[in-house]
Amino acid sequence: MNIDQTLGKIRASGGTVLMPKTEIPGMGWFAVFNDPTGIALAVYEAQPRPRAARAKPRRAAKKASARGRKRGRRSR
């Protein structure tokens, strides 16, 4: 949801913005408004989350442990 577009639609339909788009540090943005009938509501837009780091493929880990067993090594 884009708060700026939403607030534009609210104003166009006869609503009023009580609190403009405000940042919540590290989380996103919110705004408070009255709809055309006078009911107070709020909208929230989440901040995009960073992409998670890729996990190591499991095959590589299995091959490494299988090689160690074939050579007969013991952990000391």
Secondary structure, DSSP 4 states (H G I P E B T S, - for coil): --HHHHHHHHHHTT-EEEEEEEEETTTEEEEEEE-TTS-EEEEEEEPPPPPPPPPPPHHHHHHHHHHHHHHT----
